[in-house]
Amino acid sequence: MSWLNRVRNAIPFIAKRETADNLWHKCSGCNQMVFTKEWEDNLSVCPKCDHHGRIGPKDRFAQILDAGSAVILPTPVVKEDPLKFRDSKKYTDRIKAARSSTGETDALINARGTIEGSPVIMGVQDFAYMGGSMGMGVGAAFVQGVEEAIARRAPYLIFTAAGGARMQEGILSLMQMPRATVAIRKLHDAGLPYIVVLTDPTTGGVTASYAMLGDVQIAEPNALIGFAGQRVIENTIREKLPEGFQRAEYLLEHGMLDMVVHRHELKAKLAQVIGYLTTRAAA
């Protein structure tokens, strides 16, 4: 027996401590491990690299709307699987899996509430639900949010996060682009603000429609925002794209955004913007 084995065997055995699976969170920005509680207390922003993690509707409503003011609006009912689509799985099975993993009916959820006392209707896209993809359900929910805003004379605020249109619904998903545009026009005709907060990632048909039509365009730091993917563009134009292309800071510098706001400051900034726009509308 080697001396190393003799020393090792002489050390008293200490059982490994049992720890909960959710005790640690691995940051997708810097790959460092962060205590889950520290991560959540910091609004799902990495305390080491400042990476803004992806969050769903429940967390967004809790962070942005005043405590106790949020009332979730019922999700509109639409026809599921209108094309009887199937790839490696049935579309209906994908819907069931998405609902089971997120607890949500579809990728866009609306709520009414207040932000520092100002009434608002707020929609949040959940990237965890089939990549936040835009289908008939998302289109119906968007129209629902706009109609609720008009009925209550309140701004409509939406947090976008999507990979684009939902391929399983074909042309019916693309039809939600003009449908959302018409709804925004009705909101403007009513003299009400439409505010967009683009989060990571916002791409495809969502970017090509309601995500870029806000009266005020805000984004979270380093959010990926674009239509086609960077590799697709590079292969098409046969050129290397600039550093940081399609990131929030690059788009701000080139005039496609009004501001990039840290998550810690977002509620206060939204309250300021809403206060200014609603005061102007009332005048």
C-alpha positions in Angstrom: 0.0 0.0 0.0 1.4 3.4 -1.0 1.9 6.1 1.6 -0.8 8.2 -0.1 -3.4 5.4 0.4 -2.3 4.9 4.1 -2.8 8.6 4.8 -6.1 8.7 3.0 -7.4 5.6 4.8 -6.3 7.1 8.1 -8.5 10.2 7.6 -11.9 9.8 9.3 -14.8 9.5 6.8 -17.1 12.5 6.7 -20.3 12.1 4.8 -21.0 14.7 2.2 -23.6 17.2 3.3 -26.9 17.0 1.6 -27.8 20.2 -0.2 -31.0 21.2 -2.1 -30.8 21.1 -5.9 -31.9 24.7 -6.1 -29.3 26.1 -3.7 -27.1 27.3 -6.5 -27.8 29.1 -9.8 -25.3 29.0 -12.6 -25.1 32.4 -14.4 -25.4 32.0 -18.2 -23.3 35.1 -18.6 -20.1 34.3 -16.7 -20.8 30.6 -15.8 -20.2 31.4 -12.1 -22.2 29.8 -9.4 -24.4 32.1 -7.4 -26.5 31.4 -4.3 -30.1 31.1 -5.6 -31.3 33.4 -2.8 -28.7 36.0 -3.7 -29.7 35.7 -7.4 -33.4 36.2 -6.6 -32.8 39.0 -4.1 -30.8 40.8 -6.9 -33.8 40.5 -9.3 -32.3 37.7 -11.2 -29.3 39.8 -12.1 -25.8 38.3 -11.6 -24.0 40.1 -8.8 -20.6 39.1 -10.4 -21.0 40.1 -14.0 -24.3 42.0 -14.0 -25.9 39.6 -16.6 -29.7 40.0 -16.7 -31.3 36.6 -16.5 -34.5 35.7 -18.3 -37.6 35.8 -16.0 -41.3 35.1 -16.5 -44.5 36.9 -16.0 -44.9 36.3 -12.3 -41.5 37.7 -11.5 -42.0 40.7 -13.8 -45.3 41.6 -12.3 -43.8 41.3 -8.8 -40.9 43.5 -9.7 -42.7 46.2 -11.7 -46.2 46.5 -10.4 -47.0 48.0 -6.9 -47.4 45.4 -4.2 -50.9 44.0 -4.1 -52.1 45.9 -7.2 -51.6 43.1 -9.8 -54.7 41.4 -11.2 -54.0 38.8 -13.8 -56.3 39.0 -16.8 -57.8 35.7 -18.0 -56.0 34.2 -21.0 -58.1 34.5 -24.2 -59.3 31.1 -25.6 -58.2 30.3 -29.1 -58.3 27.2 -31.3 -55.4 25.0 -30.5 -53.5 23.2 -33.2 -55.5 24.7 -36.1 -53.3 23.1 -38.7 -53.0 19.6 -37.0 -49.2 20.2 -37.1 -46.7 17.5 -36.3 -42.9 17.4 -36.5 -40.9 15.1 -34.2 -43.8 15.6 -31.7 -47.4 16.6 -32.0 -48.0 20.3 -31.5 -50.6 19.5 -28.9 -47.9 17.6 -26.9 -45.6 20.6 -27.1 -48.3 22.8 -25.8 -49.0 20.4 -22.9 -45.2 20.3 -22.1 -44.9 24.1 -22.2 -47.9 24.6 -19.9 -46.6 22.0 -17.5 -43.1 23.5 -17.2 -44.3 27.2 -17.0 -47.7 27.0 -15.3 -49.0 29.4 -18.0 -51.6 28.9 -20.6 -49.6 30.7 -23.4 -46.6 32.8 -24.0 -48.1 36.3 -23.3 -49.8 37.1 -20.0 -51.5 40.4 -19.1 -52.2 42.0 -15.8 -53.6 45.3 -14.7 -52.1 47.2 -11.8 -50.2 50.4 -10.8 -46.6 51.5 -11.1 -45.9 54.0 -8.2 -49.6 54.8 -8.2 -50.1 55.2 -12.0 -52.6 52.7 -13.5 -51.2 50.5 -16.3 -52.0 47.4 -18.3 -48.9 45.2 -18.5 -48.1 42.3 -20.7 -45.2 39.9 -20.4 -43.9 37.4 -22.8 -42.4 34.2 -21.3 -39.5 32.9 -23.3 -39.7 29.7 -21.3 -43.0 29.0 -23.1 -42.0 27.7 -26.5 -39.4 30.4 -26.8 -42.1 33.1 -26.3 -43.2 32.4 -29.8 -46.1 34.4 -31.4 -49.1 32.4 -32.3 -52.8 33.0 -32.3 -52.9 32.9 -28.5 -50.2 35.6 -28.2 -52.0 37.7 -30.8 -55.3 37.4 -28.9 -53.6 38.3 -25.6 -52.0 41.4 -27.2 -55.3 42.6 -28.5 -56.8 41.8 -25.1 -54.2 44.0 -23.4 -54.8 46.9 -25.7 -58.6 46.7 -25.4 -58.3 46.6 -21.6 -56.0 49.6 -21.7 -58.5 51.5 -23.8 -61.4 50.6 -21.5 -59.5 51.7 -18.4 -57.9 54.7 -20.0 -54.4 53.4 -19.1 -51.1 53.0 -21.0 -50.3 49.5 -22.4 -46.8 48.3 -21.3 -45.3 45.2 -22.8 -42.2 43.2 -22.0 -41.1 41.3 -25.1 -39.1 38.1 -25.2 -39.5 35.9 -28.2 -37.8 33.8 -30.9 -40.4 35.0 -33.4 -43.5 33.5 -34.9 -44.7 30.1 -34.0 -43.9 27.8 -36.9 -46.6 25.2 -35.9 -49.3 27.7 -36.7 -47.9 28.7 -40.1 -49.5 31.7 -41.8 -51.9 32.1 -38.9 -49.0 33.1 -36.6 -47.8 35.7 -39.2 -51.2 37.2 -39.3 -50.7 38.3 -35.7 -48.2 40.9 -36.9 -50.7 43.1 -38.7 -53.4 42.3 -36.1 -51.1 43.7 -33.4 -50.3 46.8 -35.5 -54.0 47.6 -36.0 -54.5 47.2 -32.2 -51.7 49.7 -31.5 -53.3 52.1 -33.9 -56.5 51.9 -31.9 -54.5 52.6 -28.8 -53.0 55.7 -30.4 -56.4 56.9 -31.6 -57.6 56.7 -28.0 -54.7 59.0 -27.1 -53.0 56.4 -24.8 -49.3 55.6 -24.6 -47.7 52.3 -25.8 -44.5 51.5 -24.1 -42.2 48.6 -25.0 -39.4 47.0 -22.9 -37.3 44.7 -25.0 -35.7 41.9 -23.1 -33.3 39.1 -24.0 -34.0 37.8 -26.6 -36.5 39.6 -28.8 -36.2 38.4 -32.4 -38.1 37.4 -35.6 -41.7 38.5 -36.3 -42.1 40.0 -32.9 -39.3 42.4 -33.6 -40.8 43.1 -37.0 -44.1 44.1 -35.5 -45.2 45.3 -32.0 -41.8 45.1 -30.4 -40.6 48.1 -32.4 -43.7 50.2 -32.5 -43.6 51.7 -29.0 -44.0 55.4 -28.3 -41.0 54.8 -26.1 -38.5 51.9 -26.7 -36.6 50.7 -23.6 -34.3 47.7 -23.4 -32.5 45.8 -20.6 -28.7 45.8 -20.8 -27.1 43.5 -23.4 -30.5 42.2 -24.6 -30.3 40.4 -27.9 -32.7 42.3 -30.3 -33.0 41.6 -34.0 -34.9 40.0 -36.9 -32.6 37.4 -38.5 -29.8 35.7 -36.6 -26.2 37.1 -36.9 -24.9 34.0 -38.7 -27.7 34.2 -41.3 -26.9 37.9 -41.9 -23.2 37.3 -42.2 -23.7 34.4 -44.6 -26.1 36.5 -46.7 -24.0 39.7 -47.0 -20.6 37.9 -46.9 -19.3 40.3 -44.3 -18.3 40.2 -40.6 -20.8 42.1 -38.5 -19.5 44.7 -35.9 -18.8 43.8 -32.3 -22.0 43.9 -30.2 -24.2 43.9 -33.3 -27.9 43.3 -32.3 -27.2 44.0 -28.6 -29.2 46.7 -26.8 -26.3 49.1 -26.4 -25.4 48.9 -30.1 -29.0 49.6 -31.1 -29.2 52.6 -28.7 -26.1 54.0 -30.2 -27.6 53.7 -33.7 -31.0 55.3 -32.8 -33.3 52.2 -32.6 -33.8 52.5 -28.9 -34.6 55.4 -26.6 -32.8 54.1 -23.5 -31.2 51.1 -22.0 -32.2 50.7 -18.3 -30.8 48.4 -15.6 -33.4 46.1 -14.0 -32.8 47.8 -10.6 -33.9 51.1 -12.0 -36.6 50.0 -14.4 -39.7 50.5 -12.2 -38.7 54.1 -11.3 -37.9 54.9 -15.0 -41.2 53.4 -16.2 -43.1 55.4 -13.6 -41.3 58.6 -14.8 -42.1 57.8 -18.5 -45.8 56.9 -17.7 -46.2 60.0 -15.6 -44.8 62.2 -18.4 -46.8 60.6 -21.2 -50.1 60.5 -19.4 -49.8 64.1 -18.3 -49.1 65.1 -21.9 -52.1 63.0 -23.1 -54.4 64.7 -20.5 -53.3 68.1 -21.6 
